[in-house]
Amino acid sequence: MNFSFLSNTNLFRGIKEEEIRTVLSCLNAYERKFQKDEIIYRAGDSVSEIGLVEMGSVNIVVNFYWGNSNIFGHIEPGQIFAETYAAVPGKELLVDVVAAEDCAILFLNMDKLLTVCQSGCSFHQRLIHNLLRISAMKNLNLSSRMMHTASKSTRVRLLSYFSQLAIENGSASFTVPFSRQQLADYLGVERSALSNELSKMQKDGLIQYHKNEFKLLKDSPM
């Protein structure tokens, strides 16, 4: 287990490596590896553990009655998932958690995470504090996605999302963490419409791109 990596994640921020070793034992932590497209959690499952991505990435996928699906979120190394469901005993997942690529996941028992040790160790309190901050940030990110998909226009949805990535990276150049199909699912548009719009935006001089590498060329009215 890479304790140096864990100490730099948002969940374990401010907790020393030797303290992480101790708290992982308290949380009944264990690691598992998954292959690309393998389901980690399935809709309808009740979970008592949260997952922290150590390697690779996972997608949060909503499946609809008619067979189509939509990517609701993308979880990268150092980020966590399923914490909201794990905090509510018996609550069934409404989504699938799927390996977007080969990945390694660290699982942590939520009840034990939320229950401070009898010794009242400061690093366990820090862990709870970090979890609260992560949950608040996820709520903000959810609001961002709602903003991206508010317009009926595929171009405006793309511009909204690309604008966020540029701001987050502090640069007009950035990498999109989705395949074309995944990006289409995330923005709630058809893949063909997405591909056509990207080509048009490049011809119009708004963007340059090669595979997942994008660059914004100029400001554009939404």
C-alpha positions in Angstrom: 0.0 0.0 0.0 1.3 3.4 -1.0 1.0 5.4 2.2 2.8 8.4 0.7 0.1 8.6 -2.0 -2.7 8.3 0.5 -1.3 11.1 2.6 -1.7 13.4 -0.4 -5.3 12.6 -1.0 -8.1 14.9 0.1 -9.4 12.2 2.5 -6.2 11.8 4.4 -5.0 15.3 4.0 -3.1 16.5 7.1 -2.6 12.9 8.5 0.9 11.5 8.7 1.8 8.3 7.0 2.3 6.4 10.3 -1.1 7.7 11.5 -2.7 6.4 8.2 -1.3 3.0 9.0 -3.1 3.0 12.3 -6.4 4.5 11.1 -6.6 2.0 8.2 -6.6 -0.8 10.7 -9.4 0.8 12.6 -11.5 1.2 9.4 -11.1 -2.5 8.3 -9.5 -1.2 5.1 -8.7 -3.6 2.3 -7.6 -3.3 -1.4 -9.1 -4.8 -4.5 -8.3 -4.6 -8.2 -10.8 -4.4 -11.0 -10.5 -4.7 -14.8 -11.9 -2.2 -17.3 -15.7 -2.3 -17.5 -16.0 -4.5 -14.4 -18.8 -3.4 -12.1 -17.6 -2.4 -8.6 -21.0 -1.6 -7.2 -24.3 -2.3 -8.9 -27.6 -0.3 -8.8 -29.8 -1.9 -6.0 -26.8 -2.8 -3.8 -26.7 -1.5 -0.2 -23.1 -0.5 0.7 -21.4 0.0 4.0 -18.0 1.0 2.6 -16.6 3.9 0.6 -14.1 3.4 -2.1 -10.9 5.4 -2.7 -9.3 5.1 -6.1 -5.6 4.3 -5.8 -4.9 3.6 -9.5 -7.0 4.0 -12.7 -10.4 5.6 -12.6 -14.1 4.7 -12.3 -17.4 6.0 -13.7 -20.7 6.6 -12.0 -23.3 5.3 -14.5 -27.1 5.9 -14.5 -29.0 3.2 -16.3 -32.4 3.9 -17.7 -35.4 1.6 -18.1 -35.1 1.7 -21.9 -31.6 0.4 -21.9 -29.6 3.5 -22.5 -27.2 5.0 -19.8 -25.6 8.2 -18.8 -22.3 8.9 -17.0 -23.1 10.8 -13.9 -19.6 11.2 -12.6 -15.9 10.3 -13.1 -13.7 9.4 -10.2 -9.9 9.7 -10.6 -7.0 8.6 -8.4 -7.2 10.0 -4.9 -10.9 10.5 -5.1 -13.7 8.6 -3.2 -17.1 7.3 -4.2 -20.2 5.8 -2.5 -19.8 7.8 0.7 -23.3 9.3 0.5 -24.9 5.8 0.3 -22.6 4.3 2.8 -23.6 7.0 5.3 -27.3 5.9 5.1 -27.7 2.3 6.2 -29.8 0.2 3.9 -30.0 2.9 1.2 -29.9 1.2 -2.2 -27.7 2.6 -5.0 -29.4 4.2 -7.9 -26.3 3.9 -10.0 -23.6 1.5 -11.1 -20.0 2.1 -10.2 -17.9 0.8 -13.1 -14.2 0.6 -13.7 -13.4 3.1 -16.5 -10.0 1.4 -16.8 -8.0 -1.2 -14.9 -8.0 0.1 -11.4 -7.2 -0.5 -7.7 -9.6 0.5 -5.0 -9.1 1.0 -1.2 -12.3 0.2 0.7 -13.1 1.7 4.1 -15.9 0.9 6.5 -18.1 4.0 6.8 -19.5 3.3 10.3 -16.0 3.0 11.7 -14.9 6.1 9.8 -17.7 8.2 11.3 -17.2 6.8 14.9 -14.3 8.5 16.6 -11.9 6.1 18.4 -12.3 5.8 22.2 -8.9 7.5 22.5 -10.3 10.4 20.6 -7.3 10.5 18.3 -6.9 13.8 16.5 -6.2 12.2 13.1 -9.5 10.4 13.1 -11.3 13.7 13.7 -9.3 15.1 10.9 -10.5 12.3 8.7 -14.1 13.1 9.4 -13.4 16.8 8.8 -11.9 15.9 5.4 -14.8 13.8 4.5 -17.2 16.6 5.1 -15.2 18.9 2.9 -15.2 16.3 0.1 -19.0 15.9 0.3 -19.4 19.7 0.1 -17.2 19.9 -2.9 -19.1 17.1 -4.6 -22.3 19.1 -4.2 -20.7 22.0 -5.9 -19.5 19.8 -8.8 -23.0 18.4 -9.1 -24.3 22.0 -9.4 -21.6 22.5 -12.2 -22.9 19.6 -14.2 -26.4 20.8 -13.9 -25.2 24.2 -15.3 -23.4 22.4 -18.2 -26.6 20.6 -19.2 -29.0 23.4 -18.7 -28.9 24.5 -22.3 -30.6 22.5 -25.1 -27.6 23.4 -27.4 -24.8 20.9 -27.7 -22.3 23.7 -28.4 -23.3 25.6 -25.3 -23.0 22.5 -23.2 -19.5 21.8 -24.6 -18.4 25.5 -24.1 -19.7 25.4 -20.5 -17.8 22.2 -19.7 -14.6 23.3 -21.6 -14.7 26.6 -19.8 -14.7 24.8 -16.4 -11.8 22.6 -17.4 -9.8 25.6 -18.6 -10.4 27.5 -15.4 -9.5 24.5 -13.2 -6.3 23.9 -15.2 -5.4 27.6 -15.3 -4.8 27.2 -19.0 -6.6 27.3 -22.3 -5.1 23.8 -23.0 -6.4 20.8 -21.0 -7.2 17.1 -21.2 -10.8 15.8 -21.2 -11.0 12.7 -18.9 -13.7 11.1 -21.0 -13.9 9.1 -24.3 -16.2 10.6 -26.9 -19.1 8.3 -25.8 -18.5 9.1 -22.2 -18.4 12.8 -22.8 -21.6 12.6 -24.8 -23.2 10.6 -21.9 -21.9 13.2 -19.3 -23.4 16.1 -21.2 -26.6 14.2 -22.1 -26.2 14.4 -25.9 -26.0 12.0 -28.8 -22.4 10.9 -29.7 -22.9 11.8 -33.4 -24.2 15.2 -32.4 -21.2 15.7 -30.1 -18.7 14.7 -32.8 -20.3 16.9 -35.4 -20.4 19.9 -33.1 -16.7 19.5 -32.1 -15.8 19.5 -35.8 -17.9 22.6 -36.4 -16.4 24.4 -33.4 -12.9 23.6 -34.7 -13.8 24.9 -38.2 -15.3 28.1 -36.5 -11.9 28.7 -34.8 -13.2 28.2 -31.3 -11.1 25.1 -30.4 -8.3 22.9 -31.5 -8.2 19.2 -30.5 -6.5 15.9 -31.0 -8.1 13.0 -29.3 -8.6 14.1 -25.7 -6.2 17.1 -25.9 -8.1 20.4 -26.3 -7.3 24.1 -26.6 -9.7 27.0 -26.4 -8.7 29.5 -29.1 -10.9 32.5 -28.2 -13.8 33.6 -26.1 -17.2 32.9 -27.5 -20.7 34.1 -26.6 -22.7 31.3 -25.1 
